[in-house]
Amino acid sequence: MNRMYAKARIGLLALVALFVLLPSAGKSQSRQRMAVPEDMERWIKTVFAKGHVPPFSFVYDGKPSAQFIRKWKYSASKGASDEAGTIKYLFTYTDPVTGLKVACRVTGFEEFGAVEWMLYFTNTSQRNSAMLTDVKVTDFGMEAGKDASFTLHHAVGSNGGRDDFWPLSTPVETDKSVYITPEGGRSSDHTGFPFMNLEASDGRGAIVAVGWTGNWYVDVSQQTPGTATLASGMKNMNLYLLPDETIRTPLVCMLFWQDEDRMVGHNTFRRFMLAHHSPKLNGRFAEYPFSGGYSWGDPAPCNEYCCLTEDFALALTKRYAQFGIVPEVFWLDAGWYKGCGGPDFTGKNWYNTVGTWEVDEKRFPNGLKPLSEAAHEAGAKFMVWFEPERVAVGSRIAEEHPEWLLKRSNDPNNLLFDLGNPEALNWMCEHIGDLIEKNGIDYYRQDFNMHISPYWAEADEPDRVGIHEIRHVEGLYAYWDYLRERFPGLLIDNCAGGGRRLDLETMSRSAPLWRTDYSYGEVNGYQCHTYGLNFYLPIHGTGLYKTDPYSVRSALGSAAVLNWKLNVLEGSIADMQQIIAQYKELRPYYYEDYYPLTGTARELTFDNAWLAYQMHRPSDRSGIVVAFRRKDNQQGSIRVRLRGVDPAKTYRVLNDNDGTVTTRSGAELAEGIDLQIAEAPGSLLLRYSEAGE
């Protein structure tokens, strides 16, 4: 067990004296201290015990649940667990008068000190339920040491900017809440990112993650010194339930940690994500691929792959093989379907023709099977882009099945495919599944390029607010789960105008190979995106356009996308071969521990900044340091302190820039070393490992 993880585990075991849950719904009732024991199963059974107000709340028929839920019929049952180290419980609360049943599904993760739950509401009666509002999936207080203050570490979502996913730290002030929610219905769009760390000033904290691919919220406040309250759930829900109707809520996870360095919590959470909330292949987390495309951006009026043909795609596949730079997956993006191909475009393009999910037989007379076969022959997989939820006027779906579509009054050109409609969902599952099977597609890429909330809002009845969002989100999960069950080796690349749909539920099924639509090839932005996302997510990727060290190091990570044009003079074949080899050599570091070395001030996104981070591998006690000196910076060196190293060990440090090797003690590395870059812009890559005895 590595030292950092051992400290995190000890922190969990000591939580009896550290974190407590206090019911916050119904402030008039007495607060009962519910200490978190070292035994996770006992913790769950205690927090959700009969006779206690559970750590969630809702308002039913105008009354807060804390006033009546202890009088409802209660049951508790332990479920079978399909994952090692997990504990599953089902707690139900049923109103004996109206028949409304609340089922809370709880999962505990012993190894990581984490717990998560979601709620299901069912109307078991044969009449409409009373109104259900203000549902808080989590509603409790967390009490740290006496007079401790709290800081919420969080991040912005994606807005196609250099500062996408940039980390923020907001003090939690008394009687002033920190309220976070995304924009437009995509779960990490613009203002909200559903992963955060609530830290107490005495070295305790909880990582909070929300799984809801819609309008979630988190609200943190401090009502009294030493106690922070956390509320979270679905932002827009005010509805009654029909007879026998069931709805689910967001999934909310908390991972508790204790240490003077909050990165202990972040790195424990990164390991937790790989273990329990990442797609699996062959019994372990899936390593997302190093990808290559078919030469994006043909001359106008072409765009994306609207002009791609079978023979050109096959020729490019052979060119990759000829150069010895075959990627792990060949990536066919938008524009392969009917309606958008040239030469007579008549204003049609990849964006305004979605909804006809049929291969353009003029450009691909044999379907996409020749492309997948060529990729397989070259030793790679084949991935294809889809955007099933957005439907263009005039497309096949729009013409043949208008009853499956939702409309928005001020956007007549884009329609929403209603995944909450069972008939429509079944059709989409089978249609796309058949297309994947027929064409030999290995990996599936899903995009989504519009705000979705207005469509849900216009479709909802006044007293059924939120029902279309709930059904659509449930349908999205069912659709992805169908594809993953039908094709066990399928990986899903999650794109929504860049990384605007990153949450606990989507990350459990997918990963973002293209994490933001920020200015393609502007590598300073790529550095910032890596820096911010690595706090929580170990798997994500970006594009690689050039072959110089500064550009290549800016795109380092657990996944990357080649955007080299192989039919023009850009770089050299030898450079490309070396870059691919180095990428595969460095990729494993990004699955383990992350440490930002230059802080989190917003000024680090500017062109006059130094930015540096460290990836540390407890598995073999080695690591790398990646640093950038931007073009307007006047400082030739910067001092940083490495973390995760053993002060008593000796380390061999290799400078990749000039090949020099030095020997440093772990104490020296931890106390501070100078990173030197003579030119601006410039970059530095250091590799370190324990020296032999």
Phi, psi and omega in degrees: 000125182288159188299317184293318180292322178301320179296321179294320179294317176301322178300320178295315183296335181269007187290349177305321183264005189244292186258136174231154174255131180234123179299131182250346176286134180075074189295343184286338182281158179291146179269124179259127181288125179238094185286144178275112180281172180287343180266114185296323179295318177296323177303312182297312183295329179286312183296325182255026184292154176299137179090353178258151169284121184289166182279037170219167180206166176197167175246126183233122182056038176083002182243136178290141187298332180300339182280340187224346192293334178289345178269349180284159177295131188241144172214153179219134178215142178269133182258165176286142181251133179264003178234137179297142177078012179245152179234129182239134177226150173238122176245132179236147179226120185236129178286117182292345183268306185263345179084006176291129180243134175248120176250125180248114179264119186243137174232129175251145182238098189300316186295330188252358182064039185238153176215147178214155176205160172219161182247147171236128176253129180231132173268103183275359182268177180256020174225162179301143178285170168289173183290136178247120184220170172049049180280120177248110181296322169241136179205090184199170177251146176244118184255122177259208180294164182302129178065015178292145173258167185232148173230133176261114175268122184216197183205159171281161175273203181261129174228021183067036182237166178299329183265020173306135177066017183292135182287141179232154175228117184242120176298140176265107186265155180299127177061025175221114188274156170254110186249126184231133177202151179279178177251143166076001175098353173263136201290343176230037183271119166069274192266346187233137174228119194277038173224132183202168183228115177267112186249133173268152185291347179261021171086034177229154181192177177215125169284132179243130179226140182245135173249096178196115185270057181198218184267087175267170171211155169229133182230115182243135178214169177233106182276326178223155178303132178088357181228123175250140177255140182236122174236141179204158178165207179268133188293316187243099176208118180205091191206166168252162178255140175286164177304132178065014181273142177234139173230156175245165180248178171301156171267132179235133182239144172228132176240117184273146180212163176213124177180160175288342180248114182296343179294342171302316178295315181297316183287327172298320179293321177301317178293322177300317179300316180294323184284323191231349182224042174223148177302145183246141170226130179056037173083004178220170182299144182285131172275114181288151198273162165276115193252158174217144182254188183254042176068081180295156168079056175291167183299150177302145006273014176293152168208156187046235183248029182294341180250001181293140177236164180302312185293324179291319179298318179294323179295320179292322176300317178294327179294317175304313181295320179300322182275352182071034181230040181296126177285174179281340175212138171269131193247114175258111183268201189298149171111009182271352190264170182297144171104342186245358186274156180275187007275346180265093188281324183047043177082002181273145176209184184299326188284317189262020178233009180293148181117353172246089186271070175224142181292136177291105185289342177292320180267334180231075187298339180251021184073198180266000183299320177300326179291317179293322180294321178294321177297316180295320178297328179280355179092021183236171173264176182227125181238143183229143182275139173222156170221075190289336186276332179266129184236127180273144174300135181094350178284171183299314181297318181297324183281322188266335184222063178297338180289348178267004190242145172253147185245158174235126190299326183260016174218077186289347185271340180244129178245158181252122173289123189274095178290350174278354176271114185303320180295315179295317180300313180299319179298314182296317179304308184290320183295311180290322177300316179296321180295319177298313182295313183297326186259006176067033182280130182267317184236148186242128180248125180243127179248167177197107193247049173198159171289140186253337184304317182300328179291316177298315185297319181289333181276336182290143168282157185304325181255021175227041184291124178104349186292322179290324175297313181301311183293325179292315180296317175301319180294322178300314179296319179296321179296311179296320180294325176298312181297320182290327178285321180289326181236087187302334179268005184288133168252142179252125173265121187260108176232140176215075189063042193092199187277063183256012178223049179260115176207178186297323180287316180290324179291338175289339184245350191204183171206154182268105175284337178232088196281348178200150175267021176300150183333109187301126175089357178276097197286336176299325175295321179300320178300315181295320182294318176299315183301318183280314184293329184296343177300329187235323190246122179278341184241115174192159184218170180212181184270156176231115186254328185240175184244005178284153185303320181300315180292316183297314181292333177292336183257005180298146178171195180277351176206154179204160182235119177288128175238031178285138174269116189271003179244015175226167184276095176220110181072197180225159179299318180299320178298316181297317179298318180293321180297315180296317179297317180292320178302312181295330178288324184270338185308317182302334179297330186281355175270353184246224194273145184238138175223118171287137185252350185237023176084194182226015179299142182300337179298342179291348176274355185276168182280359179251019187257158159264142173222130181215145176216166184232135170248122185243136181251098174300335184297328176227011174060039176234175180188177176226155172237127179242126185224150180225133170250114186282169194297329183261008181278137183256007186253119185281349180209162178213145182259131181227155177248122179280151180236161180085348181277155179268117182302334184274352182264163175251139185238143172266123184244119180255127174268111182292341181291317184235000177079004181285148180237132176233162177245127182227146172282156176300327178296319179296316181296323181284327180285332176141134174232154180267124171266128185238128175226116188287325186250152175234122002283153179201165182221165181216138174232118175250142173238136179228152177205157179295133178286148179294155180293000000 
